[in-house]
Amino acid sequence: MRTTVTLDPDVAEQLKALARRRNLSFKAALNSAVRAGLAAERGGGRPYQAPSRPMGLRPGADLTHALQLAAALEDEEIARKLALQK
């Protein structure tokens, strides 16, 4: 389908740079960018999955204190940020 699209100058420059980096035509770069944007809009693509690694914890290790420490540190940081706003 042939259509006319008006691009903002900064978008046009980004597309030209993308076309150069990928050795594509401007039309191919534009179509690729639009497809990627539409796929992201509808939740396309695979979600990122972080690789897991063993932590070396013994079975049955109690993490209660670690979680309490993390909560206390988070509370301190929030209090610090609020104090900076005054």
C-alpha positions as CSV (number, residue, x, y, z in Angstrom):
1,M,0.0,0.0,0.0
2,R,1.3,3.4,-0.9
3,T,0.6,6.3,1.4
4,T,2.0,9.7,2.5
5,V,3.3,10.1,6.0
6,T,4.6,13.3,7.5
7,L,7.4,12.6,10.0
8,D,8.9,14.9,12.5
9,P,12.4,15.9,11.6
10,D,13.9,14.0,14.6
11,V,12.0,10.8,13.7
12,A,13.2,11.0,10.1
13,E,16.8,11.4,11.3
14,Q,16.5,8.4,13.6
15,L,15.0,6.3,10.8
16,K,17.8,7.4,8.4
17,A,20.4,6.4,11.0
18,L,18.7,3.1,11.6
19,A,18.7,2.4,7.8
20,R,22.4,3.2,7.7
21,R,23.2,1.0,10.7
22,R,21.3,-2.0,9.4
23,N,22.1,-1.4,5.7
24,L,18.4,-1.1,4.8
25,S,16.4,1.2,2.6
26,F,14.5,4.0,4.3
27,K,11.2,2.2,3.5
28,A,12.4,-1.0,5.1
29,A,13.7,0.8,8.2
30,L,10.3,2.6,8.5
31,N,8.3,-0.7,8.1
32,S,10.6,-2.4,10.7
33,A,10.1,0.4,13.2
34,V,6.4,0.5,12.8
35,R,6.1,-3.3,13.1
36,A,8.2,-3.2,16.3
37,G,6.0,-0.5,17.7
38,L,2.8,-2.3,16.9
39,A,4.2,-5.6,18.3
40,A,5.1,-3.8,21.6
41,E,1.6,-2.2,21.7
42,R,-0.1,-5.6,21.6
43,G,2.4,-7.2,23.9
44,G,4.2,-9.1,21.1
45,G,7.6,-10.5,21.5
46,R,9.0,-12.7,24.2
47,P,9.1,-11.3,27.7
48,Y,12.6,-10.9,29.1
49,Q,13.6,-13.8,31.3
50,A,16.5,-13.3,33.7
51,P,18.8,-16.3,34.1
52,S,18.7,-17.9,37.5
53,R,21.7,-18.9,39.5
54,P,22.1,-20.9,42.7
55,M,22.5,-18.7,45.7
56,G,24.2,-21.3,47.8
57,L,21.5,-21.3,50.5
58,R,21.0,-24.3,52.6
59,P,17.6,-26.0,52.4
60,G,15.3,-24.6,55.0
61,A,17.3,-21.4,55.4
62,D,15.2,-18.7,57.1
63,L,15.2,-15.4,55.0
64,T,12.9,-13.6,57.5
65,H,15.7,-11.4,58.8
66,A,17.0,-10.6,55.4
67,L,13.6,-9.4,54.3
68,Q,13.3,-7.3,57.5
69,L,16.7,-5.7,56.8
70,A,15.7,-5.0,53.2
71,A,12.4,-3.4,54.4
72,A,14.3,-1.3,57.0
73,L,16.8,-0.1,54.4
74,E,13.9,0.8,52.0
75,D,12.2,2.8,54.8
76,E,15.4,4.7,55.6
77,E,15.8,5.6,51.9
78,I,12.2,6.8,51.6
79,A,12.7,8.9,54.8
80,R,16.0,10.4,53.4
81,K,14.3,11.3,50.1
82,L,11.4,13.0,51.9
83,A,13.8,14.9,54.1
84,L,15.5,16.2,51.0
85,Q,12.3,17.6,49.6
86,K,11.7,19.9,52.6
